Amino acid sequence: MKPLPILLLISTLLYSLCSYLQNGIPASYWDWRHELVLLSGVQLMTVMSAAMLLATRPAWLEKPLSGLDKMYGLHKQLGIAAGILLASHWLVKLSPKLVMAMEWAAPRIKRSGGIKDPLVSFAKDVGEWAAWAVLAMVILALLRAVPYRFWRKVHKLFAPLFLMGAFHGLILMPRSMWLTPVGALMAALLMSGSICAIYSLLGKIGKSRKVNGHISQITPLPAQQLEVICQMDSHWPGHQAGQFALVSFNPSEGAHPYTIASAPRKNGELRFIIKALGDYTRTLPQDLKVGGKVIIEGPYGCFNGASHGPHQAWIAGGIGITPFLAWLESPAFKGQQIDFYYCVKSAKDAARLEEIQAACLAKKLRLHLIESDAGQRLNIAEIKAETLDDIWYCGPQSLGKAIGEHLAQMSKPPRFHHEAFAMR
Ligand SMILES: Cc1cc2nc3c(=O)[nH]c(=O)nc-3n(C[C@H](O)[C@H](O)[C@H](O)COP(=O)(O)OP(=O)(O)OC[C@H]3O[C@@H](n4cnc5c(N)ncnc54)[C@H](O)[C@@H]3O)c2cc1C
């Protein structure tokens, strides 16, 4: 089962059980409304706290969640789930207007003489302001037209919004609930999420994993690709072939993820091959200069070839060649039967094709160059998945999805490892 359904299941079961033991089954519309507002609040804080934790890029979660690229995928799912739960929380809260207008339930008889607690009123207002802002942010994230650069800056607001939501939950959860297991869960979530939010506000995310270096070589490659060699200082912790890093050539732009297209080298060099896929990457050929400073955070990711079955297929699509370039440079890959499918527009557009051909020859890999301009397409049936132990894929999402769907139809599919090349 995937992490998001597990989190929702745990919080729902725990809340339902504690509420049933405390209050029994809700008897009226008003009781149901009260329970549903609290349940959606608990679910919401569960997914928001998990999203906040993932935003801090915790290295200890990389292995169980298969790498930072997949963690960002989960972070996105949690963000969408938070938007839906927030809308439900709010709609249930506002439902009396409709229910009363339609006369579906009797009006609530309010106890008279109660004085409004100003802290409770303030917590309600804070929750409402945060809700508007979070909903707007979720919609912004889903609008592809919003540039990633702008979205990344706005996204930083999530930390203070989380703190506002935590304050709202802390004040509005009934006192009796705090003494139950769901109260303990909420306390742990609010505390851990708030610590992560403060960590983010203090600008500490990834700080301990940042290392300085400088650009030592720049080589333009065909099809708007640029090879950049960075010389790291002695603090670079080393990496496994196939991992990626968050690379910042320009502090005002911030870091972008690129695969380290080289195996660990003794001289502390890291190679990147960057394709002009968007606004910023298009400016790199003019902006990068030999000797220019670079800050690299990492390494991250689990696309490291650690699962070594004797029969493998490697599939690279376009710039998805970069982790395989690192593997081909690494002495770790030897002795397996590997078919390597490299899908490109045409051979002249392929990055470092001669290097790849020479390495495949030396390591006895069978290289299949698939050129779409020549009318060739990767036929998934032809890779004979039933004879394989592992398939490693890096390239466009559409091809990865097609491979995944093909494997899902098999009774005994090989292990399928893929690198998520997009974080949004
Ligand atoms: C794990 C991983 C490894 C990658 N390895 C390589 C590689 O080896 N070579 C290569 O050419 N490209 C690689 N990419 C893709 C590369 O990060 C994007 O092409 C680049 O960031 C686009 O930036 P842009 O501003 O030019 O494009 P935009 O048009 O602004 O962005 C296009 C898309 O790129 C992604 N993106 C943009 N900025 C960032 C950022 N700061 N942080 C995270 N994602 C961002 C988003 O998904 C965005 O929707 C990799 C991506 C990931 C996630």
The ligand as an ORCA input file, in Angstrom:
! r2SCAN-3c Opt
* xyz 0 1
  C      16.083     14.006    -10.246
  C      16.231     14.874    -11.470
  C      17.358     14.772    -12.239
  C      17.501     15.581    -13.371
  N      18.628     15.455    -14.134
  C      18.784     16.233    -15.224
  C      19.961     16.130    -16.034
  O      20.875     15.348    -15.761
  N      20.048     16.938    -17.117
  C      19.047     17.818    -17.466
  O      19.185     18.510    -18.464
  N      17.927     17.924    -16.718
  C      17.769     17.161    -15.612
  N      16.628     17.286    -14.850
  C      15.601     18.249    -15.280
  C      16.004     19.667    -14.879
  O      16.022     19.796    -13.481
  C      15.013     20.690    -15.451
  O      15.012     20.532    -16.836
  C      15.418     22.089    -15.150
  O      15.377     22.337    -13.767
  C      14.464     23.024    -15.902
  O      14.633     24.336    -15.439
  P      14.136     25.600    -16.315
  O      13.958     26.726    -15.368
  O      15.020     25.798    -17.467
  O      12.756     25.119    -16.882
  P      11.276     25.499    -16.487
  O      10.540     25.640    -17.760
  O      11.173     26.612    -15.550
  O      10.875     24.192    -15.706
  C      10.462     22.998    -16.342
  C      10.287     21.945    -15.262
  O      11.577     21.673    -14.688
  C      11.448     21.438    -13.281
  N      12.198     22.461    -12.527
  C      12.474     23.714    -12.895
  N      13.168     24.347    -11.958
  C      13.355     23.472    -10.964
  C      14.001     23.541     -9.701
  N      14.629     24.633     -9.306
  N      13.952     22.461     -8.903
  C      13.310     21.347     -9.313
  N      12.716     21.197    -10.498
  C      12.730     22.248    -11.318
  C       9.990     21.500    -12.975
  O       9.457     20.196    -13.063
  C       9.428     22.376    -14.063
  O       8.067     22.165    -14.287
  C      16.489     16.496    -13.720
  C      15.348     16.610    -12.917
  C      15.226     15.823    -11.798
  C      14.011     15.972    -10.933
*
